Amino acid sequence: MILIVAEPGDLAALWLRTQLGRRLANPVEVVTPARLVYAPSILQRLTSRHSDAEFRLSDGKTLRMSAVQGVINRVRAVPTAHLHAADAAERDYAASELHAFLLGWLASFDCAMLNAPAPESLSGPSPSRLSALHFAAIAGLSRRRTQVNTKEPQPLEQTPMRGTVVHFVLDGQVIGPLLPAPMRDAMIAFARLWGSRLVQVETVADDGRNEFATATSLVDFPAGGDALVRAIARALSP
């Protein structure tokens, strides 16, 4: 099974499930974080060499970690609606425990995963705007001059004056419109600094060159089209 863990309104994840289902022999399933957290029964076994988990979901189905050959992680936040009646301190404590559980569960998979969770975000690396600009500068991507001061330590997202160009970097492969070799290499270097197997990089055309605009680990799969789907299928195949 290929498992996509995503929010119920994640249309990009639902689109990807359909596309991967046409290309992979393994079934592709989508499960929401709420279905996992609200499962009537959760059994997790952790040892120094092995981990396994089994969720008995509310609809009677069973999700076994051992049956998963690949994971696409799109978890944005921990579901906490069921904690609304608890006292604030207890609610915060329970939310922290749920975050730690999902983080540990996702991190314990030993199969192919896009994208592995990070301490700052369950959906993978989520550097600040300032860090992203710093990575772009180190990698050699063109970028607009940005001023930072103590009153505004994080630069604001800049609204593109013209069309945005989207590229994806997956395991060192750049997917999207053709680029000059130096810019392609700069995007690959940026993705390494970002720290995720799959990252979406957006640039803006300005005076004949593409300037870095933003990046995210929560990529827009339909924007990558068939080329991105094929690359993901290869990345998840054993």
Residue pairs with C-beta under 8 A, 6 or more apart in sequence:
1 26
1 27
1 28
1 29
1 67
1 68
1 69
2 20
2 24
2 26
2 27
2 28
2 29
2 68
2 69
2 70
2 71
2 72
2 236
3 29
3 31
3 63
3 68
3 70
3 71
3 72
4 13
4 16
4 17
4 28
4 29
4 30
4 31
4 71
4 72
4 74
5 30
5 31
5 32
5 33
5 36
5 71
5 72
5 73
5 74
5 75
5 106
6 13
6 14
6 30
6 32
6 72
6 74
6 75
7 13
7 32
7 33
7 74
7 75
7 76
8 32
8 34
10 74
12 219
12 220
12 221
12 222
13 30
13 72
13 74
13 221
14 30
15 221
15 222
16 72
16 221
16 229
16 232
17 28
17 29
17 30
19 221
19 226
19 229
20 28
20 229
20 232
20 233
20 236
21 27
21 28
23 229
23 230
23 233
24 233
24 236
24 237
26 69
26 70
31 57
31 63
33 75
33 77
33 78
33 79
33 102
34 79
34 81
35 55
35 57
35 58
36 42
36 55
36 63
36 102
37 78
37 79
37 82
37 98
37 102
38 58
38 79
38 82
39 55
39 56
39 57
39 58
40 56
40 57
40 58
41 54
41 55
41 56
42 53
42 54
42 55
42 56
43 53
43 54
44 51
44 52
44 53
44 54
44 105
45 51
45 52
45 53
46 104
46 108
51 65
51 108
51 110
52 64
52 65
52 66
53 64
53 65
53 105
53 108
54 62
54 63
54 64
54 65
55 62
55 63
56 62
57 63
65 105
65 108
65 109
68 109
68 111
69 111
69 112
69 236
69 238
70 111
70 112
70 113
70 235
70 236
70 237
71 106
71 109
71 111
71 112
71 113
71 114
72 113
72 114
72 232
72 236
73 106
73 113
73 114
73 115
73 116
73 117
73 122
73 123
73 124
74 123
74 218
75 102
75 106
75 117
75 122
75 123
76 122
76 123
76 218
77 122
78 95
78 98
78 99
78 102
78 122
79 98
80 91
80 94
80 95
80 98
83 90
83 91
83 94
83 95
84 91
86 94
99 122
102 117
102 122
103 117
103 119
103 122
106 113
106 116
106 117
106 122
107 116
107 117
112 235
112 236
112 237
112 238
113 197
114 170
114 197
114 198
114 232
114 235
114 236
115 123
115 124
115 125
115 196
115 197
115 198
115 217
116 124
116 196
116 197
117 123
117 124
118 124
118 125
118 126
118 195
120 126
121 217
123 217
123 218
124 195
124 196
124 217
124 218
125 194
125 195
125 196
125 217
126 217
127 135
127 194
127 195
128 154
129 154
129 155
129 156
129 157
129 214
130 148
130 153
130 154
130 155
132 194
132 212
132 214
132 215
133 143
133 146
133 155
133 212
135 190
135 193
135 194
136 143
136 190
136 212
137 143
138 189
138 193
139 186
139 187
139 189
139 190
139 193
140 182
140 185
140 186
140 189
141 183
141 186
141 187
141 190
141 203
141 211
141 212
142 203
142 209
142 210
142 211
142 212
143 211
143 212
144 158
144 206
144 211
146 155
147 155
148 154
148 155
157 214
158 213
160 204
160 213
161 204
161 206
162 204
162 205
162 206
163 204
163 205
164 202
164 203
164 204
164 213
165 176
165 177
165 202
165 203
165 204
165 205
165 210
166 176
166 200
166 201
166 202
166 220
166 223
166 224
167 174
167 175
167 176
167 177
167 179
167 187
167 200
167 201
167 202
167 203
168 174
168 175
168 176
168 198
168 199
168 200
168 201
168 219
168 224
168 228
168 231
169 175
169 187
169 188
169 190
169 191
169 198
169 199
169 201
170 197
170 198
170 228
170 231
170 232
170 235
171 197
171 198
171 231
171 235
172 188
172 191
173 231
174 184
174 187
174 188
175 224
175 227
175 228
175 231
176 224
176 227
179 187
179 210
183 210
187 201
190 199
190 201
190 212
190 215
191 199
191 201
194 215
194 217
196 217
197 235
198 217
198 219
198 232
198 235
199 215
199 216
199 217
199 219
200 215
200 216
200 217
200 218
200 219
200 220
200 223
201 212
201 215
202 212
202 213
202 214
202 215
203 210
203 211
203 212
203 213
204 210
204 211
204 213
205 211
219 228
221 228
221 229
221 232
